[in-house]
Amino acid sequence: MGSLFRSETMCLAQLFLQSGTAYECLSALGEKGLVQFRDLNQNISTFQRKFVGEVKRCEELERILVYLVQEINRADIPLPEGETSPPAPPLKQVLEMQEQLQKLEVELREVTKNKEKLRKNLLELIEYTHMLRVTQTFVKRNVEFEPTYEEFPSLESDSLLDYSCMQRLGAKLGFVSGLINQGKVEAFEKMLWRVCKGYTIVSYAELDESLEDPETGEVIKWYVFLISFWGEQIGHKVKKICDCYHCHVYPYPNTAEERREIQEGLNTRIQDLYTVLHKTEDYLRQVLCKAAESVYSRVIQVKKMKAIYHMLNMCSFDVTNKCLIAEVWCPEADLQDLRRALEEGSRESGATIPSFMNIIPTKETPPTRIRTNKFTEGFQNIVDAYGVGSYREVNPALFTIITFPFLFAVMFGDFGHGFVMFLFALLLVLNENHPRLNQSQEIMRMFFNGRYILLLMGLFSVYTGLIYNDCFSKSVNLFGSGWNVSAMYTSSHPPAERKKMVLWNDSVVRHNSILQLDPSVPGVFQGPYPLGIDPIWNLATNRLTFLNSFKMKMSVILGIIHMTFGVILGIFNHLHFRKKFNIYLVSIPELLFMLCIFGYLIFMIFYKWLVFSAETSRVAPSILIEFINMFLFPTSKTNGLYTGQEYVQRVLLVVTALSVPVLFLGKPLFLLWLHNGRSCFGVNRSGYTLIRKESEEEVSLLGNQDVEEGNHQVEDGCREMACEEFNFGEILMTQVIHSIEYCLGCISNTASYLRLWALSLAHAQLSDVLWAMLMRVGLRVDTTYGVLLLLPVIALFAVLTIFILLIMEGLSAFLHAIRLHW
């Protein structure tokens, strides 16, 4: 509890590590998480440090492991977790691990390359088979003309009389066949027409099934085309156009016998490729399964090894270059663990000379170290998201554990919704050791990390829901209402009392749609409800007016208490750092400014609640008017809350007005007096400590003197003080800015706490609207169809409740609670 209330006491330690044991010692320190290293080589470039080669080797191993994980995920092989946090590998195993990973990478790349090549050949053969099947229907040439001519014989060497007309045409006829992407067919056809000027005949047919592209691996629709052309030049143009549109061109057989032989050969080769490809994939899967067994632990080991070398790069060598010197911040409570870790590292490395440490004094401000566990970590993250506190300051996270879920619940007050949230968080807490929750997606992992925050938010929402008497927008009558309707009837009272009161009779009840209960009538109001709001208010037409008044006043009260508590926490800081003058010149004026204005507002709220009853409520003055008149000094007499109110308010305003100049000028003038007048008054007096050296504002005044010892000369202090610089203007401006921000913030933040009322109202109204639009409709249907309609209505109501009221409204209230705490 002490560590959570205030950050731990830190000390600066110097580690002397032997070169042969430094790696093992830092590995042991890292496993325990005891220290924070200081960089002793800030003036040396990152690439010129001693262990930069080892860091590059770790980065190379990381690259190989990333490649392995990608291949394993691509093969859909599950990654076994193995050991959760294996230690960094010993130096003897690093080279062996590097050789194994490099050999595995080379083998995987070679097998993968062969597999991709086989797959590409297989897809090309399948495309060729489909092309032959489809183009067989395009052109049916007579067999007797096909085998007797060359593809392009020269016209000059043969006489025209030696060939018939069809043979002459056949001598110049050529074919180009292949497959083209479906989206390129139209543009391809237009290009052929424009370039070849109509000297081509193009035939198309769409494949029935989609094929995988051998180049990209994408499954797309293909068109088979067959282009007939005359002339060698046109043939070259056609082939260039096919290359431009990335067509898959395959040889077109000249004869039917050749076509049959090609198809038989293709079928044989496809069967062989299927066999070889399956064997290759089996072998590749075996290699990846073997690699997956240890890849998870190796990734963590390499990261730890890289972190060790990064820390070693922050160390400096001694003169002999045989010993590494490191400076670390360590909690004082962990010094014994630090020594044991150094001894353990030296023992593992087998060194004859052990590593050791020394504590060195320092005036530097240590880092802030706050221990957390799985329960407090979420609340500490909320505080650290705004800013990490200074060393040894009061840690607000301890109080945030209560105030944050409570302020959330004030805005989210609903018994039913809070109970659902509590059950969800409880389920996460009970299954927190489940491996799937730690490896879930980002959104689910956020819920899992904040499971204890959700648990308390749901629990507090159940409490505020009971106070509001709100459960899925409906009130629950647990203890019986304190209002009695029958007491309003005329027959319930003797004739003497009937003339003094407005009572009901049968005619009034019959002719009035709205009836008003008068608490001043005897027997109507029998006492307050034991817990929260009376359920009868759920039936009242002025329910919203009553709840708005209650929640608005409650928001102001909670906000002022919350802000006042923050100022009081500052007093604990001043006492700890021995800055008592800050208490008198800063904290007390801030409290007076806050309480004389807004504390008095809280007093008026409670006074009006306690003093005025149902009989005197009509003459009760408005708190808002009285609060405004407090600042206007009205000359006319008003009906105040109590006698002597005007004098009390004037005293409070005078105190408020006097606290402002003290807040603006008190601290700067005190420091100026301390700076100029201490040579006359003396630095220390009997039984009086003037100031502490560690105070940030006064360190320039006292120089190197140790005031707390009380045994040094005033003249030495004056000479040291003359060398220091005291900037009164900077201190004055800092305090003025802080004071203006505080005075304006008291007003704006008090108004900002009204969001507690606004969000609570919005949540209640949304819940009421959802009930009225769904559940009320389903419950009012008659029994014939009501059961059938009620099931889908309940399902829709549950879905909308979870997504709108729990998730969206819960996120809104969560963000507003964070804003109020910040």
C-alpha positions in Angstrom: 0.0 0.0 0.0 2.9 2.4 0.8 4.3 1.9 -2.7 1.0 2.6 -4.3 0.4 5.7 -2.3 3.8 7.2 -3.2 6.5 6.2 -5.7 9.3 4.1 -4.3 12.6 5.4 -2.9 15.3 5.1 -5.6 19.0 5.1 -5.4 21.8 5.4 -8.0 24.0 2.3 -8.1 27.2 1.7 -10.1 27.8 -1.8 -11.4 31.2 -3.2 -12.1 30.8 -6.1 -14.6 33.6 -8.3 -15.9 33.7 -8.5 -19.7 33.1 -12.3 -19.6 30.1 -12.1 -17.2 28.4 -8.9 -18.4 25.9 -10.8 -20.7 24.8 -13.3 -18.0 24.6 -10.6 -15.3 22.4 -8.4 -17.4 20.2 -11.4 -18.4 19.6 -12.1 -14.7 18.8 -8.4 -14.0 16.4 -8.3 -17.0 14.5 -11.4 -15.8 13.8 -9.7 -12.5 13.2 -6.2 -13.9 15.0 -4.5 -11.1 16.8 -1.5 -12.6 16.8 1.3 -15.2 20.0 1.9 -17.0 21.6 5.3 -17.6 23.3 6.0 -20.9 27.0 6.6 -20.2 27.8 7.0 -23.9 25.5 9.8 -25.0 28.3 11.5 -26.9 29.0 8.4 -29.0 27.1 7.6 -32.1 24.9 4.5 -32.1 26.9 2.9 -34.9 30.2 3.4 -33.1 29.4 1.6 -29.9 31.1 -1.5 -28.7 28.3 -4.1 -29.2 26.8 -2.7 -32.4 27.8 -5.9 -34.3 26.0 -8.1 -31.8 22.9 -5.9 -32.2 23.0 -6.3 -36.0 23.3 -10.0 -35.6 20.2 -10.0 -33.4 18.4 -8.0 -36.0 19.3 -10.5 -38.7 18.0 -13.3 -36.5 14.8 -11.3 -36.0 14.4 -11.0 -39.8 14.8 -14.8 -40.2 12.2 -15.4 -37.4 9.8 -13.0 -39.0 10.1 -14.9 -42.3 9.5 -18.2 -40.5 6.4 -16.9 -38.7 5.0 -15.6 -42.0 5.6 -19.0 -43.7 4.1 -20.9 -40.8 1.0 -18.6 -40.8 0.7 -19.0 -44.5 0.6 -22.8 -44.1 -2.1 -22.5 -41.4 0.1 -24.2 -38.8 -0.8 -23.3 -35.2 2.0 -21.7 -33.2 2.5 -23.5 -29.9 3.2 -21.1 -27.1 5.8 -23.2 -25.3 7.4 -21.4 -22.4 5.8 -18.1 -21.6 9.0 -16.2 -21.0 12.2 -18.2 -21.7 15.4 -16.6 -20.6 18.0 -15.2 -23.0 20.1 -17.9 -24.6 23.6 -18.5 -23.2 26.4 -17.1 -25.4 27.5 -20.7 -26.2 24.2 -21.4 -27.9 23.9 -18.2 -29.8 26.1 -19.2 -32.7 24.5 -22.6 -32.8 21.0 -21.1 -32.9 22.2 -18.6 -35.6 23.5 -21.5 -37.8 20.3 -23.5 -37.4 18.1 -20.5 -38.3 20.2 -19.6 -41.3 20.3 -23.2 -42.6 16.5 -23.5 -42.0 15.9 -20.2 -43.9 18.0 -21.4 -46.9 16.2 -24.7 -47.0 12.8 -23.1 -46.7 13.5 -20.6 -49.5 14.7 -23.3 -51.8 11.8 -25.6 -51.2 9.3 -22.7 -51.4 10.9 -21.6 -54.7 10.6 -25.1 -56.2 7.1 -25.4 -55.0 6.1 -22.1 -56.6 7.8 -23.1 -59.8 6.0 -26.4 -59.9 2.7 -24.7 -59.1 3.3 -22.2 -61.9 4.1 -25.0 -64.4 1.0 -26.9 -63.3 -1.3 -23.9 -63.8 0.2 -23.2 -67.3 -0.5 -26.8 -68.3 -4.0 -26.6 -67.0 -4.6 -23.4 -69.0 -3.1 -25.0 -72.1 -5.6 -28.0 -71.7 -8.6 -25.6 -71.4 -7.3 -23.7 -74.4 -7.1 -26.8 -76.6 -10.5 -27.9 -75.5 -12.2 -24.6 -76.3 -10.4 -23.8 -79.5 -11.3 -27.2 -81.0 -14.8 -25.8 -81.6 -13.5 -22.5 -83.2 -11.9 -23.7 -86.5 -12.6 -27.0 -88.3 -10.1 -27.3 -91.1 -10.0 -30.0 -93.7 -7.4 -32.6 -92.9 -6.3 -32.9 -96.6 -5.1 -29.3 -96.7 -3.3 -29.2 -93.4 -0.2 -31.4 -93.6 1.0 -30.4 -97.2 2.2 -26.8 -96.7 4.7 -24.8 -94.8 3.5 -22.1 -92.5 4.9 -19.2 -94.5 6.3 -20.3 -97.9 7.7 -17.5 -100.1 5.5 -16.5 -102.9 8.3 -15.8 -105.3 9.8 -19.3 -105.4 6.5 -21.0 -106.3 4.2 -20.5 -109.2 0.6 -19.5 -108.6 -0.5 -22.2 -110.9 0.9 -24.9 -108.6 -1.7 -24.3 -105.9 -5.4 -24.0 -105.8 -7.0 -20.9 -104.4 -7.6 -22.5 -101.0 -4.1 -23.8 -100.8 -2.8 -20.3 -101.6 -4.8 -18.8 -98.7 -3.8 -21.6 -96.4 -0.1 -20.9 -97.1 -0.4 -17.4 -95.7 -2.8 -18.3 -92.8 -1.4 -18.2 -89.2 -3.0 -18.7 -85.7 -2.3 -17.2 -82.3 -4.2 -18.7 -79.3 -4.2 -18.2 -75.6 -6.1 -16.8 -72.6 -6.8 -13.2 -71.6 -8.2 -11.6 -68.5 -11.9 -10.9 -68.6 -11.5 -7.2 -68.0 -9.1 -6.7 -70.9 -11.2 -8.4 -73.7 -12.9 -5.3 -75.0 -9.7 -3.1 -75.1 -7.8 -6.1 -76.6 -10.3 -6.5 -79.4 -10.3 -2.7 -80.2 -6.5 -2.6 -80.3 -6.3 -5.6 -82.7 -8.9 -4.0 -85.0 -7.0 -0.6 -85.1 -3.5 -2.0 -85.6 -4.3 -4.8 -88.0 -6.9 -2.9 -89.9 -9.3 -5.7 -90.0 -6.9 -8.4 -91.4 -7.6 -10.6 -88.4 -10.4 -12.9 -87.3 -10.8 -13.1 -83.5 -12.9 -15.7 -81.8 -13.7 -15.6 -78.0 -15.2 -18.0 -75.5 -15.5 -17.6 -71.7 -14.2 -20.4 -69.5 -16.8 -22.0 -67.4 -14.6 -22.0 -64.3 -12.2 -19.5 -62.8 -8.5 -20.3 -62.9 -5.6 -19.1 -60.8 -3.2 -16.7 -62.4 0.3 -18.3 -62.4 2.0 -15.0 -61.9 -0.1 -13.4 -59.2 -1.9 -16.4 -57.7 -5.3 -14.5 -58.0 -8.4 -16.5 -59.0 -10.0 -14.7 -61.9 -12.2 -15.3 -64.9 -10.5 -16.0 -68.3 -11.4 -15.8 -71.9 -10.0 -18.1 -74.5 -9.2 -16.4 -77.8 -8.1 -17.6 -81.3 -6.7 -15.1 -83.8 -6.5 -16.0 -87.5 -4.3 -13.7 -89.6 -2.7 -13.5 -93.1 0.9 -12.3 -93.5 4.0 -12.4 -91.4 4.1 -8.7 -90.5 0.5 -8.9 -89.1 1.6 -12.0 -87.1 4.4 -10.0 -85.4 2.0 -7.2 -84.6 -0.6 -9.7 -83.1 2.1 -11.3 -80.9 3.3 -7.9 -79.6 -0.3 -6.9 -78.8 -0.7 -10.1 -76.8 2.5 -9.4 -74.8 1.3 -5.9 -74.1 -2.0 -7.1 -72.6 -0.2 -9.9 -70.6 -2.0 -12.7 -72.5 -1.0 -16.3 -71.9 -0.2 -17.5 -75.4 0.2 -21.2 -76.1 1.1 -23.0 -79.4 -1.8 -23.9 -81.6 -1.6 -27.4 -83.2 -1.7 -27.7 -86.9 -3.4 -31.0 -87.2 -6.0 -33.0 -85.3 -3.4 -35.8 -84.7 -1.0 -33.3 -83.2 -3.7 -31.9 -81.0 -4.5 -35.3 -79.7 -0.8 -36.1 -79.0 -0.4 -32.8 -77.1 -3.5 -33.4 -75.0 -2.3 -36.9 -74.0 1.1 -35.5 -73.1 -0.4 -32.7 -71.1 -2.6 -35.1 -69.1 0.5 -37.2 -68.3 2.6 -34.2 -67.2 -0.2 -32.8 -65.1 -0.6 -36.1 -63.2 3.2 -36.2 -62.6 3.2 -32.5 -61.4 0.4 -33.2 -59.0 2.3 -36.0 -57.5 5.6 -34.1 -57.2 3.7 -31.0 -55.9 2.0 -33.0 -53.2 5.2 -34.5 -52.0 6.9 -31.1 -52.0 4.1 -29.6 -49.9 4.2 -32.5 -47.5 7.9 -32.0 -47.0 7.5 -28.3 -46.6 4.8 -28.8 -44.0 7.0 -31.1 -42.1 9.8 -28.6 -42.0 7.5 -25.8 -40.9 5.9 -28.0 -38.2 9.3 -28.7 -36.8 10.2 -25.0 -36.9 6.9 -24.0 -35.3 7.8 -26.0 -32.2 10.5 -23.6 -31.1 9.9 -20.4 -33.1 7.8 -18.8 -30.3 10.4 -19.2 -27.6 13.2 -18.2 -30.1 11.4 -14.9 -30.9 11.3 -14.0 -27.2 14.9 -15.1 -26.7 16.2 -13.0 -29.6 14.3 -9.9 -28.3 15.8 -10.4 -24.8 19.3 -10.9 -26.3 18.9 -7.7 -28.4 17.8 -5.8 -25.3 20.8 -7.0 -23.3 23.2 -5.7 -26.0 21.4 -2.4 -26.1 22.0 -2.1 -22.4 25.6 -3.1 -22.8 26.0 -0.3 -25.3 25.0 2.1 -22.5 27.9 0.9 -20.4 31.4 2.3 -20.4 34.7 0.5 -20.2 37.4 1.1 -17.6 41.0 2.0 -18.5 42.0 -1.6 -19.0 39.0 -2.4 -21.2 38.4 -5.5 -19.1 35.6 -4.3 -17.0 32.2 -2.7 -17.9 30.9 0.1 -15.7 27.1 0.7 -15.6 25.0 3.2 -13.7 21.4 2.1 -12.8 18.5 3.4 -10.9 17.2 0.8 -8.5 14.6 0.8 -5.7 16.2 0.7 -2.3 14.0 -2.2 -1.3 15.5 -4.3 -4.2 19.2 -3.8 -3.5 19.6 -7.2 -2.0 17.9 -8.8 -5.1 20.2 -6.8 -7.3 23.3 -8.2 -5.5 21.9 -11.7 -5.8 21.2 -11.3 -9.5 24.9 -10.2 -10.0 26.1 -13.2 -8.1 23.8 -15.5 -10.1 25.1 -14.1 -13.4 28.7 -14.4 -12.3 28.1 -18.0 -11.2 26.4 -19.0 -14.5 29.3 -17.6 -16.5 31.9 -19.4 -14.3 33.9 -16.3 -13.7 36.5 -16.3 -11.0 36.1 -12.6 -10.2 32.4 -11.8 -9.3 30.7 -8.6 -10.4 29.7 -6.2 -7.7 27.9 -2.8 -7.1 28.3 0.4 -5.2 25.7 3.0 -4.2 26.8 6.5 -5.3 25.2 9.7 -4.0 23.5 12.0 -6.5 21.5 15.2 -6.6 19.6 14.2 -9.8 15.9 13.5 -9.7 15.3 9.7 -9.9 12.7 8.2 -12.1 9.3 7.4 -10.8 8.8 3.8 -9.9 5.3 2.5 -8.8 4.7 -1.2 -8.3 1.5 -2.5 -9.7 -0.3 -5.8 -9.9 -3.0 -7.1 -12.3 -5.7 -5.3 -10.3 -4.1 -1.9 -10.0 -2.3 -1.8 -13.4 -5.4 -0.6 -15.3 -6.0 2.3 -12.9 -2.4 3.2 -13.0 -2.5 3.3 -16.8 -5.4 5.8 -16.7 -3.3 8.1 -14.5 -0.1 7.6 -16.5 -2.0 8.4 -19.8 -2.3 12.0 -18.5 1.2 12.1 -17.1 3.6 10.3 -14.8 3.9 12.0 -11.4 7.2 13.4 -10.2 9.5 11.4 -7.9 7.9 10.7 -4.5 4.7 12.6 -5.3 1.4 11.2 -4.1 0.1 8.7 -6.6 -3.6 9.5 -7.5 -4.1 5.9 -8.8 -4.8 4.6 -5.3 -7.8 6.9 -5.0 -8.8 6.4 -8.7 -9.6 2.8 -7.8 -12.7 4.1 -6.0 -13.4 7.5 -7.6 -13.2 6.4 -11.2 -15.8 3.6 -11.1 -18.0 5.7 -8.9 -18.1 8.7 -11.2 -18.7 6.3 -14.1 -21.5 4.7 -12.2 -23.1 8.1 -11.5 -23.4 8.6 -15.3 -24.3 4.9 -16.0 -26.6 4.3 -13.1 -28.8 1.3 -14.0 -29.1 -1.8 -11.9 -29.7 -4.1 -14.9 -27.1 -2.7 -17.2 -24.5 -2.6 -14.4 -25.2 -6.2 -13.5 -24.7 -7.3 -17.1 -21.4 -5.5 -17.2 -20.4 -7.0 -13.9 -21.1 -10.5 -15.2 -19.1 -9.9 -18.4 -16.1 -8.6 -16.4 -16.4 -11.5 -13.9 -16.3 -14.0 -16.7 -13.1 -12.4 -18.0 -11.6 -12.4 -14.5 -12.4 -16.1 -13.8 -11.0 -17.1 -17.2 -8.0 -14.7 -17.2 -5.5 -17.6 -17.5 -7.1 -18.8 -20.7 -4.6 -18.6 -23.6 -7.1 -17.4 -26.2 -7.9 -14.3 -24.2 -4.2 -13.2 -24.2 -4.0 -13.8 -28.0 -7.3 -12.3 -29.0 -7.9 -9.4 -31.3 -7.1 -5.8 -30.3 -10.5 -4.8 -29.2 -11.1 -7.9 -27.1 -7.6 -7.6 -25.6 -8.5 -4.1 -24.5 -11.5 -5.4 -22.6 -9.4 -8.2 -21.2 -6.6 -5.8 -19.9 -9.3 -3.6 -18.3 -11.3 -6.5 -16.8 -10.9 -5.3 -13.2 -11.9 -1.7 -14.2 -15.0 -3.2 -15.8 -15.7 -5.3 -12.8 -15.7 -2.3 -10.4 -17.6 -0.1 -12.9 -20.4 -2.7 -13.1 -20.4 -3.2 -9.4 -20.7 0.5 -8.7 -23.3 0.9 -11.4 -25.4 -1.7 -9.6 -25.2 0.4 -6.5 -26.1 3.7 -8.2 -28.9 1.9 -10.1 -30.3 1.0 -6.7 -30.0 4.6 -5.6 -31.7 5.8 -8.8 -34.2 2.8 -8.5 -33.6 2.2 -12.2 -33.5 -1.3 -13.8 -33.8 -1.3 -17.6 -35.7 2.0 -17.2 -38.2 0.5 -14.7 -38.4 1.0 -11.0 -38.4 -1.8 -8.5 -40.6 -1.7 -5.4 -38.6 -3.6 -2.9 -39.7 -2.0 0.4 -43.0 -0.5 -0.4 -43.7 3.1 -1.4 -43.7 5.8 1.3 -46.7 7.5 -0.4 -50.3 6.6 0.3 -52.8 7.4 -2.4 -55.9 6.6 -0.3 -55.1 9.3 2.2 -56.0 11.9 -0.5 -59.7 10.9 -0.6 -62.2 13.0 1.3 -63.6 10.0 3.2 -60.2 9.5 4.9 -60.4 12.8 6.8 -62.9 14.3 9.3 -65.1 17.2 8.1 -63.1 19.8 10.0 -59.9 19.0 8.0 -61.5 18.8 4.6 -62.0 22.5 4.4 -58.3 23.3 4.9 -57.0 20.8 2.3 -57.5 20.0 -1.4 -58.7 16.5 -1.4 -60.1 14.0 -4.0 -63.5 12.6 -4.5 -65.1 10.4 -7.1 -65.9 13.4 -9.4 -62.3 14.7 -9.3 -60.8 11.2 -10.0 -63.3 10.7 -12.8 -62.8 14.0 -14.6 -59.0 14.6 -14.2 -56.4 12.7 -16.1 -53.6 14.0 -13.8 -53.9 13.9 -10.0 -51.4 15.5 -7.6 -50.4 14.0 -4.3 -50.0 16.6 -1.6 -47.4 15.6 1.0 -48.7 18.2 3.5 -52.0 16.2 3.8 -51.7 13.9 6.8 -51.1 10.2 5.9 -50.1 10.9 2.3 -46.3 10.9 2.8 -45.4 8.2 5.4 -41.6 8.6 5.3 -38.7 8.3 2.9 -37.9 5.2 0.9 -35.3 3.1 2.7 -32.9 2.9 -0.3 -32.8 5.4 -3.1 -35.6 7.0 -5.1 -39.2 6.0 -4.2 -40.7 3.8 -7.0 -43.8 5.9 -7.2 -41.8 8.5 -9.0 -41.7 6.2 -12.0 -45.4 6.9 -12.5 -45.3 10.6 -11.9 -45.5 13.1 -14.8 -43.0 15.4 -13.0 -40.5 12.6 -12.5 -38.0 14.1 -14.9 -38.2 17.5 -13.2 -37.6 15.9 -9.7 -34.7 13.7 -10.9 -33.1 16.5 -12.8 -33.1 18.7 -9.7 -31.7 15.9 -7.6 -29.0 14.8 -10.0 -27.9 18.4 -10.8 -27.3 19.2 -7.1 -25.7 15.8 -6.6 -23.3 16.5 -9.5 -22.2 19.8 -8.1 -21.7 18.3 -4.6 -19.6 15.4 -6.0 -17.6 17.7 -8.2 -16.6 20.2 -5.4 -15.7 17.3 -3.1 -13.6 15.8 -5.8 -11.7 19.0 -6.6 -11.2 19.8 -2.9 -9.8 16.4 -2.3 -7.3 17.1 -5.1 -6.1 20.3 -3.4 -5.8 18.4 -0.1 -3.5 15.8 -1.8 -1.2 18.6 -2.7 -0.8 19.4 1.0 0.6 15.9 1.5 3.1 16.6 -1.2 4.2 19.9 0.4 4.6 18.1 3.8 6.6 15.3 2.3 9.0 17.7 0.4 9.2 20.0 3.5 7.7 23.0 1.7 5.4 24.2 4.4 5.3 27.7 3.0 3.4 26.3 0.0 0.7 25.1 2.4 0.2 28.6 3.9 0.7 30.6 0.7 -0.8 28.3 -1.9 -2.9 25.4 -0.6 -4.8 27.3 2.2 -5.8 30.2 -0.1 -6.9 27.7 -2.7 -9.1 25.9 -0.2 -10.5 29.2 1.1 -11.3 30.3 -2.5 -13.0 27.0 -3.2 -14.9 26.6 0.0 -16.0 30.2 0.6 -17.8 30.1 -2.8 -18.7 26.6 -3.8 -18.5 25.0 -0.3 -21.0 27.6 0.8 -23.2 26.5 -2.2 -23.1 22.9 -0.9 -24.1 24.2 2.6 -27.1 26.0 1.1 -28.2 22.8 -0.7 -28.1 20.7 2.4 -29.6 23.4 4.6 -32.6 23.8 2.3 -33.0 20.0 2.2 -32.9 19.7 6.0 -34.8 22.8 7.1 -37.7 23.2 4.7 -40.5 20.6 4.9 -43.5 19.9 2.7 -45.6 22.6 4.6 -42.9 25.3 4.1 -41.7 24.3 0.7 -43.7 26.9 -1.1 -42.0 29.8 0.7 -38.5 28.3 0.4 -36.2 30.7 -1.5 -34.3 29.6 -4.7 -30.7 28.6 -4.1 -29.7 29.9 -7.5 -31.2 33.4 -6.8 -29.6 33.5 -3.3 -26.2 32.5 -4.8 -26.4 35.2 -7.5 -27.5 37.8 -4.9 -24.5 36.9 -2.8 -22.2 38.5 -5.4 -24.6 41.4 -6.2 -24.9 42.8 -2.7 -28.6 43.6 -3.1 -29.8 46.7 -1.3 -33.3 45.3 -1.1 -34.2 42.8 1.6 -34.8 39.2 0.4 -36.2 36.2 2.1 -33.0 34.4 3.0 -32.5 30.8 4.0 -31.6 31.8 7.6 -31.2 34.9 9.7 -27.9 36.7 9.3 -27.3 35.3 5.9 -26.3 38.6 4.4 -23.5 39.2 6.9 -22.2 35.6 6.5 -22.1 35.9 2.8 -20.2 39.3 3.0 -17.6 37.7 5.3 -17.2 34.8 2.9 -16.8 37.2 -0.1 -14.2 39.2 1.8 -12.2 36.1 2.7 -12.4 35.0 -1.0 -11.2 38.4 -2.2 -8.3 38.4 0.3 -7.2 34.9 -0.7 -6.8 35.9 -4.4 -3.9 38.4 -3.9 -2.2 36.0 -1.4 -2.5 33.3 -4.0 -1.1 35.6 -6.7 1.7 37.3 -4.7 2.3 35.3 -1.5 4.8 32.7 -2.7 6.9 35.0 -5.0 7.2 37.7 -2.3 8.1 35.1 0.3 10.9 33.8 -2.0 12.1 37.3 -2.7 12.2 38.1 1.0 14.0 34.8 1.6 16.5 35.7 -1.1 17.2 39.3 0.0 16.8 39.1 3.7 18.5 36.0 4.9 21.9 37.7 5.3 20.3 40.0 7.8 18.1 37.5 9.6 20.5 34.6 9.5 20.3 31.3 7.7 19.4 29.2 10.6 18.1 29.8 14.0 17.9 27.7 17.1 15.2 25.1 16.6 14.2 26.5 13.2 15.0 25.0 9.8 14.6 27.7 7.2 14.3 25.6 4.1 15.4 22.3 2.6 18.0 22.2 -0.1 16.1 19.7 -2.2 13.1 22.1 -2.8 13.1 23.0 -6.5 12.1 26.7 -6.0 14.8 27.4 -3.4 17.8 25.5 -4.7 19.0 28.7 -6.4 18.9 30.5 -3.1 20.9 28.2 -1.0 23.6 27.2 -3.4 25.6 24.3 -2.1 24.8 24.9 1.6 23.2 22.2 3.7 20.8 24.3 5.8 19.6 21.3 7.8 23.0 20.7 9.4 23.1 24.2 10.9 26.9 24.5 11.4 28.3 26.7 8.6 29.1 30.4 8.2 26.8 33.0 6.9 29.5 34.6 4.8 30.2 31.4 2.8 26.5 31.2 2.1 26.4 34.8 0.9 29.4 34.2 -1.4 27.7 31.1 -2.9 24.4 32.9 -3.2 26.0 35.7 -5.1 27.0 33.2 -7.8 23.4 31.9 -8.1 20.7 33.5 -10.3 17.3 34.4 -8.8 14.7 35.3 -11.4 11.9 37.0 -9.5 10.0 37.8 -12.7 9.9 34.1 -13.8 8.7 33.0 -10.4 6.0 35.7 -10.4 4.7 34.9 -13.9 4.6 31.1 -13.1 2.6 31.7 -9.9 0.2 34.2 -11.6 -0.5 31.8 -14.5 -1.1 29.0 -12.0 -3.4 31.2 -9.9 -5.4 32.4 -12.9 -5.8 28.8 -14.1 -6.9 27.7 -10.7 -9.5 30.5 -10.1 -11.0 30.1 -13.5 -10.8 26.3 -13.3 -12.8 26.3 -10.1 -15.7 27.8 -12.0 -15.4 26.0 -15.3 -14.6 22.6 -13.7 -17.6 22.9 -11.3 -19.8 23.5 -14.4 -18.0 20.6 -16.1 -19.0 18.2 -13.4 -22.6 18.8 -14.5 -21.8 16.2 -17.2 -22.6 13.7 -14.4 -26.2 14.9 -14.5 -26.3 15.2 -18.3 -24.9 11.7 -19.0 -27.2 10.1 -16.4 -30.2 11.8 -17.9 -29.2 10.7 -21.4 -28.7 7.1 -20.3 -32.0 6.9 -18.5 -33.9 8.5 -21.4 -32.3 6.2 -24.0 -33.2 3.2 -21.8 -36.8 4.4 -21.5 -37.1 5.0 -25.2 -35.8 1.5 -26.0 -38.2 -0.1 -23.6 -41.2 1.9 -25.0 -40.4 1.2 -28.6 -39.7 -2.6 -28.2 -40.7 -4.3 -25.0 -43.9 -2.3 -24.4 -45.1 -3.1 -28.0 -44.3 -6.8 -27.6 -46.0 -7.1 -24.1 -49.2 -5.3 -25.3 -50.0 -7.8 -28.1 -52.8 -10.3 -27.2 -52.0 -13.9 -26.1 -52.6 -15.4 -29.6 -49.7 -13.8 -31.3 -47.9 -12.3 -28.3 -45.7 -15.3 -27.5 -44.5 -15.6 -31.1 -43.8 -11.8 -31.3 -42.2 -11.6 -27.9 -39.3 -13.8 -28.6 -37.8 -11.8 -31.5 -38.7 -8.6 -29.6 -36.7 -9.8 -26.6 -33.8 -10.8 -28.9 -33.8 -7.4 -30.6 -34.1 -5.6 -27.2 -31.1 -7.5 -25.9 -29.0 -6.8 -29.0 -29.8 -3.0 -28.9 -29.2 -2.9 -25.1 -25.8 -4.4 -25.5 -24.6 -2.3 -28.5 -26.2 1.0 -27.7 -26.7 1.2 -23.9 -23.8 -1.0 -22.7 -21.1 -0.4 -25.4 -21.8 3.1 -26.8 -23.2 4.7 -23.6 -20.6 2.9 -21.5 -17.8 4.2 -23.7 -19.2 7.7 -23.5 -19.4 7.5 -19.7 -15.9 6.0 -19.6 -14.4 8.9 -21.6 -16.2 11.5 -19.5 -15.0 9.9 -16.3 -11.4 10.0 -17.6 -11.8 13.7 -18.5 -13.1 14.5 -15.0 -10.1 12.7 -13.4 -7.6 14.4 -15.7 
